[in-house]
Amino acid sequence: MNGGKPHPFRLLSGALLSLTLLILAGCSLPRIIVLNDPLSVEEHIKLGKIYESQQKDDLAEQQYRDALHKDQNSLSALLLLGDLSFRIKKYSEAETAYRKALRLQPGNGDIYNNLCWVFLNRNDNIEEAQELISRALSLTPEHRAFYLDTQGVIFLRLGKVSKAIIALEEAVALLPKDNATYLVETYVHLSDAYRSSGDMNKAREAEQSADKYRAQQ
C-alpha cells in the first residue's frame, strides 16, 4: 500500500499502458544521476593539498573547485586555487580566484600583491597593479619588504627606473637575510633596474649578490 494514493500506472487502461511501455522501450531517455559528494569543504581542500604535494596539479585543481562548488565563499579554496593556477600559468583563472578572494577579504595585502604578479606575468593591467601594490603597502605594512620588490618591478615595467631602484634597494635592505629565495629574486630585479639605468657596475654587483644567496638555497 502507498497510503491510499494510486500509483500513476493504475490510472492507465490496459491498452494505453501497453502502448506507453512500448513507447518508453523504443526511446532513448537521458539517465539522471544524482551524486552525493560525501566530502566536506575542508576535506576537499586537504585532499587538494595532498595532490599538490604529489605534483598532481590537475587533481588538486579539481579538489579546490569541488570545495568551491560546496561553498563559493571559501577563502582558503579561492586562495589555493589562485596560487595553483598562477604556478601552472593559468593566469586568467588565477585572476578570477584572487578577485573573488578580495571581495571576501579586501583588507588582505597579500592578495593584492599576488594579483599584481598575475598582471606582471601577463604584461597587462600594469597601471592597475601600481594602484594595487600601493594599497597592499598601506594595508599590510609588516610585509613591506616583499611588496617593495613587487612595486620595484612594476615601476620598471612602467619605465620609472629611478623609482624602481629606490624600491628594490629598500626591499633588499629589509628582507630577512635568511630568506635566500626572495633575496635572489629581488637582487635579480635590482640588477635589471640598474642595467636599465645604464649603471653596469651596480648591475654586476647585484648579480653577484644574487649568486651568493643562490648558493644558499
C-alpha positions as CSV (number, residue, x, y, z in Angstrom):
1,M,0.0,0.0,0.0
2,N,1.1,3.6,-0.5
3,G,-1.1,5.5,1.8
4,G,-4.3,5.3,-0.4
5,K,-2.7,7.2,-3.3
6,P,-3.0,5.3,-6.5
7,H,0.2,4.5,-8.4
8,P,0.3,6.6,-11.6
9,F,0.2,3.5,-13.8
10,R,-3.1,2.4,-12.2
11,L,-4.7,5.3,-13.9
12,L,-4.0,3.9,-17.3
13,S,-6.1,1.4,-19.1
14,G,-4.5,-1.8,-20.1
15,A,-4.2,-0.9,-23.8
16,L,-2.9,2.6,-23.0
17,L,-0.4,1.1,-20.5
18,S,0.9,-1.3,-23.1
19,L,1.3,1.5,-25.7
20,T,3.1,3.6,-23.1
21,L,5.5,0.9,-22.3
22,L,6.3,0.3,-25.9
23,I,7.0,3.9,-26.5
24,L,9.3,4.1,-23.5
25,A,11.1,1.0,-24.6
26,G,11.7,2.5,-28.0
27,C,13.0,5.8,-26.8
28,S,16.5,6.6,-25.5
29,L,15.8,8.6,-22.4
30,P,18.5,10.5,-20.5
31,R,19.6,9.0,-17.3
32,I,19.7,11.5,-14.4
33,I,22.3,10.5,-11.9
34,V,22.2,12.4,-8.6
35,L,25.6,12.2,-7.0
36,N,26.1,12.9,-3.3
37,D,29.5,14.4,-2.5
38,P,30.4,12.9,0.9
39,L,33.4,15.2,1.4
40,S,33.3,18.5,3.3
41,V,34.9,21.7,2.0
42,E,37.8,21.2,4.4
43,E,38.3,17.6,3.3
44,H,38.4,18.7,-0.4
45,I,41.0,21.3,0.5
46,K,43.1,18.8,2.5
47,L,42.9,16.4,-0.4
48,G,43.9,19.1,-2.9
49,K,46.9,20.0,-0.8
50,I,48.0,16.3,-0.8
51,Y,47.6,16.1,-4.6
52,E,49.7,19.3,-4.9
53,S,52.5,17.8,-2.8
54,Q,52.5,14.9,-5.1
55,Q,52.6,17.2,-8.1
56,K,49.2,16.0,-9.3
57,D,48.1,19.5,-10.2
58,D,45.0,18.6,-12.3
59,L,43.6,16.5,-9.4
60,A,44.5,19.3,-6.9
61,E,42.7,21.9,-9.0
62,Q,39.6,19.7,-9.2
63,Q,39.5,19.3,-5.4
64,Y,39.7,23.1,-4.9
65,R,36.9,23.6,-7.4
66,D,34.8,20.9,-5.7
67,A,35.3,22.7,-2.4
68,L,34.1,25.9,-4.1
69,H,31.1,24.1,-5.6
70,K,30.1,23.3,-2.0
71,D,31.0,26.8,-0.7
72,Q,31.7,29.5,-3.2
73,N,32.8,31.8,-0.4
74,S,35.6,29.5,0.9
75,L,38.5,31.9,1.1
76,S,41.0,29.1,1.6
77,A,39.8,27.3,-1.6
78,L,39.9,30.5,-3.6
79,L,43.5,31.4,-2.5
80,L,44.7,27.8,-3.1
81,L,43.1,27.7,-6.5
82,G,44.6,31.1,-7.3
83,D,48.1,30.1,-6.2
84,L,47.9,26.8,-8.1
85,S,46.6,28.5,-11.2
86,F,49.3,31.1,-11.1
87,R,52.0,28.4,-10.7
88,I,50.8,26.4,-13.7
89,K,50.4,29.7,-15.7
90,K,46.6,29.7,-15.9
91,Y,46.7,33.4,-15.3
92,S,43.1,34.1,-16.2
93,E,41.9,31.5,-13.6
94,A,44.3,32.9,-11.1
95,E,43.0,36.5,-11.6
96,T,39.4,35.3,-11.2
97,A,40.2,33.5,-8.0
98,Y,42.1,36.4,-6.5
99,R,39.5,38.9,-7.4
100,K,36.8,36.8,-5.7
101,A,39.0,36.4,-2.7
102,L,39.5,40.2,-2.5
103,R,35.7,40.6,-2.3
104,L,35.7,38.4,0.7
105,Q,38.8,39.9,2.4
106,P,39.5,43.3,1.0
107,G,42.0,44.1,3.7
108,N,44.5,41.4,2.8
109,G,47.5,42.9,1.2
110,D,49.0,39.6,0.1
111,I,46.1,39.0,-2.3
112,Y,46.6,42.4,-3.9
113,N,50.3,41.5,-4.2
114,N,49.5,38.2,-5.8
115,L,47.1,39.8,-8.3
116,C,49.9,42.2,-9.3
117,W,52.1,39.3,-10.2
118,V,49.3,37.9,-12.4
119,F,49.3,41.2,-14.3
120,L,53.2,41.3,-14.4
121,N,53.4,37.8,-15.9
122,R,50.7,38.6,-18.4
123,N,52.2,42.0,-19.0
124,D,48.8,43.8,-18.8
125,N,46.9,46.0,-16.3
126,I,50.3,47.4,-15.1
127,E,48.7,50.7,-14.2
128,E,46.2,48.9,-12.0
129,A,49.0,46.8,-10.5
130,Q,50.6,50.1,-9.4
131,E,47.4,51.0,-7.5
132,L,47.0,47.6,-6.0
133,I,50.5,47.4,-4.6
134,S,50.2,50.8,-3.1
135,R,47.1,49.6,-1.4
136,A,48.9,46.4,-0.2
137,L,51.7,48.5,1.3
138,S,49.1,50.6,3.3
139,L,47.1,47.5,4.4
140,T,49.8,45.1,5.4
141,P,52.9,47.1,6.3
142,E,54.6,44.2,8.0
143,H,55.1,42.7,4.5
144,R,56.6,45.9,3.2
145,A,59.9,44.2,2.1
146,F,58.1,41.7,-0.2
147,Y,55.7,44.3,-1.6
148,L,58.5,46.7,-2.4
149,D,60.0,44.1,-4.6
150,T,56.7,43.9,-6.5
151,Q,56.5,47.7,-6.6
152,G,60.0,47.9,-8.0
153,V,59.2,45.5,-10.8
154,I,56.0,47.5,-11.6
155,F,57.9,50.7,-11.7
156,L,60.5,49.2,-14.0
157,R,57.8,47.9,-16.3
158,L,56.3,51.4,-16.4
159,G,59.7,52.9,-17.3
160,K,60.1,54.6,-13.9
161,V,63.6,53.3,-13.5
162,S,64.7,55.6,-10.7
163,K,61.7,54.8,-8.6
164,A,62.3,51.1,-9.3
165,I,65.8,51.3,-8.0
166,I,64.7,53.1,-4.8
167,A,62.0,50.5,-4.1
168,L,64.3,47.5,-4.8
169,E,67.2,48.8,-2.8
170,E,64.9,49.2,0.2
171,A,63.5,45.8,-0.4
172,V,66.9,44.0,-0.2
173,A,67.8,46.1,2.8
174,L,64.6,45.0,4.6
175,L,64.4,41.3,3.5
176,P,65.4,38.8,6.2
177,K,68.9,37.6,5.4
178,D,67.9,34.0,5.9
179,N,65.3,34.2,3.2
180,A,67.6,33.3,0.3
181,T,64.8,32.6,-2.2
182,Y,63.3,36.1,-2.0
183,L,66.8,37.8,-1.8
184,V,67.8,36.0,-5.1
185,E,64.7,37.2,-6.9
186,T,64.9,40.8,-5.6
187,Y,68.6,41.1,-6.4
188,V,67.9,39.9,-9.9
189,H,65.2,42.5,-10.2
190,L,67.6,45.2,-8.8
191,S,70.2,44.1,-11.4
192,D,67.7,44.6,-14.2
193,A,66.8,48.0,-12.8
194,Y,70.5,49.1,-12.7
195,R,71.0,47.7,-16.2
196,S,68.1,49.8,-17.4
197,S,69.6,52.9,-15.9
198,G,72.9,52.2,-17.6
199,D,74.8,51.5,-14.4
200,M,76.5,48.3,-15.4
201,N,78.8,48.2,-12.4
202,K,76.0,48.1,-9.9
203,A,74.1,45.7,-12.1
204,R,77.0,43.3,-11.8
205,E,77.2,43.8,-8.1
206,A,73.5,43.0,-7.7
207,E,74.1,39.8,-9.9
208,Q,76.9,38.8,-7.6
209,S,74.7,39.2,-4.5
210,A,72.0,37.1,-6.2
211,D,74.6,34.4,-6.9
212,K,75.7,34.5,-3.2
213,Y,72.2,33.9,-2.0
214,R,71.5,31.4,-4.7
215,A,74.3,29.2,-3.3
216,Q,72.5,29.2,0.0
217,Q,69.3,27.8,-1.4
